[in-house]
Amino acid sequence: MSEDITGRLDDQTTRGKWYFMHALGKNALPETIQLNGQTWRAIRFVKHDFFAATGFYQSDQTGEKSVVKIARTEPFLGLPCQWLGKLIDRRERRFYQKLADLPNIPSIIGRVGQTGFMHVFIEGQPLSRDSSVPDTFFDDLLQLVETLYHRGIAVVDTNKPENILLGQDGKPYLIDFQISFDVNDLGGIWPAGPILRLFRQSDIYHVLKHKKRLRPDLLTETERQIVENKNWATRLHRRLTKPYFFIRRRLFAWLRKKGKLMPEGSQ
């Protein structure tokens, strides 16, 4: 079921803000959403970047929590971008739907507007240096990555610990498939297979990197060699993206300092 929504204007002053850098422009995520016969009320606005806005919601009727993600709706420098938001939304929902039978992937509750969706909230926390990770966590996570690989899917974004959740049950959960790769993205023809294998290697490398940081006592010698001897694809990826992220971090820090861009997590 899909519901149309209208975002509200941000409470902060609009003077000098670079709202075109935000997916919803001057709008914020809606404070309430009517979906599947329930009223979902925002309890926290989490992130609002160029591609999407994300927030936590709770049902007035059942108390159930959920996550809402709405992809870009606003123009960028005068160029229409809602088509991009629809593409991002449709593509990410496809991953959640293909993996809906896996208990470690949150299920979709419904559509939100033309470029968004709501999925089940996972009780837990993103991986961090303060995480107390159970002995079986990384073995379970590697098995999950392998399960996705055998279905023709690579996560691609396992380098970001915030995309890996440590559930209250001690199990790993994966969220955010915005840049994930499906072998069917290229029609299943060459070079889809080799690309999938390269992304799988990258996923495993980054999972083991998290394991080395959080549970070095459990790292096997084979796993240590994988972490310390990056394959050529991982080295190439880092060389190509390092300048971009270096410039991006400093640009965004300067914009926020000057008040031209709202901090992430703001409404």
N, C-alpha and C positions, 0 to 999 in steps of 0.2 A: 504494500500500500504506500502511496506517495502523498505527501502533503506539501502545499506551497507555503513558503515562509517569507516573512519580511523582517530583515535585520533592523535593529534600532541604531540611531546615531550614538557614537561613543560619547561618554560623559565628559571626556577631556576636550579642551579647546582645540579647534581644528586649525588654528592659525599656525602656519609654518610646518605642519605635519605633512610628510610624504605619504599620503594615503594610497597613492598609486602602487606603492610597494606591497600593499596588503591585498590578499585574495578577494576580500569583500569590500575593499575601498573604505569609505567612511562608516560603513555598517559593521556592526558586531554580530556575533552569533545571536540568534533569538533567545529571549529569556524563557519562553515556553514554546513547546512544539506539541501539536496534536497528531498522534500517530497510533494506528491500530486500536482506536477507542480509548486511548490513555492520554493524559496530560503529562508531558515530561517537562520538568522545570530545571533550568540551568543551576548547577551548584558550583561550577568552577570553569572559567575560561582559561584554557591551557596554553594555546599557541595560535598565533595568527601571523603567517609568513606570506611569501609571494604566491605560493601555490595553493594553500588551503588554511582553513581555520578549524581548530579542534577544541571541544569542550566536553565536560562531564555533566550528565543529566541524571535526574531521578524521577521515577514515576510517582505522581500524587496518589494513585490508586493502590499500587503494590509495594512501593518503596524500592523497587528494582532500580539498579544503577545502569547507565549506558554511556556510550561514547558517541558523540556526533562529529562527523568530519564533513565539511563543506568545501569543495574545490572552487577554484577561482571563478568569479562572476563578473568582475569589473574590468573595464578596458585598461590597457597599458599604453601610455603615451598616445592616447587617441585611437589605438587599435583594438577592435573587439577581441575579447579573450574568453567569452563564455563557452565557445566551442572547445577551448583548451580545458576548461573546468569539466565539461561534460565528458571529454575524452579521459581525463584523469580519473574521474568518478567511475565511469563505466569499466575502465580497465582494472581499477583496484577492487571493485565489487566482484569482478570475475574471479579474482584469486580467492577471495573469501568464500565465494560460492563453490569453487572447485575443491576447497579444502574443508568444507562445512562438516564433514563426517569425522574430522580429527578433533579430539578433545582439547588439544593444545592451541587451537585457533578459535578466537571468539566468533560466534555466529552473528549474521546480520539480522537485525530486527525489522528494518524497513528503509525505504527511500525517504530522503528529506529534501524537498525542493527539486530543482532540475539538476543540481550538481553535487548532491550530498547523500549521505546514508548514516544510519545509526547501527552500532553493533553492541553486543553484550560487553559489559564492564568486567574486567578480570580483577578480582581482589588480590592485591599484591603490590609489588613495586618494581620499577625498572632496575636493571643491574647497575650497581655503583660500587665504589671502593669500600663502602660501608656495609655492603650486602653480606649476610651470613649464609653462604651457599652450601646446601647439603651435599654429601659425598656423591650422590647419584645424579646431581643436576646436569653436569656437563655431558655425561654419557647419554642422558635422556635427550639433551639438546642436539647432540651430534646425530643421534638416531632420528630425531625429527627432521633435521636437515637432509638426511639420507632418504627419508620417506618422501619428502617433497621432490628430491632429485629423481627418484624412480617414477614420479608422476609428471616428470618433464618440467619441473619448476625449480628455480634458484632464487633464494631470498635477495641476494645481492647487497642488502643493507645491514648485514650482521656486524659490520664494524661499529655501528651506533648502539651502545649498550641500552639506550632508552627504547629501542625497538624489541628488546628481549626482556620479558617480564619474569620475575621470580614470584610465582603464585604463593598464596598463603599455605597451599598444600605442598610446597617445596618443588613443584613441577615447573618446567620452562614453558612459556607461552610466547608466541610470535605475533606481532602486530605491525601494521604499516607496510603494505605491499606496493607502495606508490611507484617504486622503480624496479620491482622484481621482474624476473625474466621467465617467460613461458616459452617452451620450445615451439609452441604453435604460433607465437608472435611472428615467426618467419615462415609460417605454413608448414612447419615440420621438416622443411627441406634444408639441404646444406646451405650455409654453415651453422644452422641452428644447433645441431648436436655438439660440435666442438665448442661453440660459445657457451652452451649449457655446462659442459664439463669444466671449462675455465672458471665460470662463476661458482660452480660447486667447490672447486679448489679454494677460491677466494673466501667463500662462506666458512669452510672448514678452518682455514687459516685464522680468520678473525675470531671464530668461536674458541679456538685453542689459545689465541692471544688473550682473550678474556679469562680463560682458565688459568693461564700462567700468572695473570695479575691477581686473581681472586683465590685460586686454590693451587698454588705451585706445588704443594705437597702431593697432589694427585696426578701431576703431569708425568706421562711416561717418557722414556727416552726417545721413542719414535715421534711422539707429539712434540717434544722439545726441538727435535731436528726440523720438523715442519715449520715451527714458529721462527726458528733462528735462520733457516735457509728458505727465504721467500722465493716462490717460483717467479718466472719472468713476467707473468701476467700481473701479479701483485706489485712487483717493482715498477712496471710500466704504469699501472694505475696510480700509484703514489706519485710518480714523477709528473704525470699529467695533471693531477688534481691538486697537488701541494701549492703551486702558485695561485690557483683560483681561490682555495680556502684561506690562504694567507691574506690575499687582498680583500676577500669578502668579510673576514672577521674584523679587520681594521676599518673597513668602510662602514660596516654596521655599528661598530663601537663609536666611531666619530659622529655618525648620524644621530645615535641615541644621546650622546653627550650634548649635541647641539639642539636637541629637542625636535629634530626633524623626523624622527621615527620612534614609534612607541616601543617600549621594551616588550619582549615576548612574555606572554602570560597576562598582558594587560587586556582590558576589555575593549 
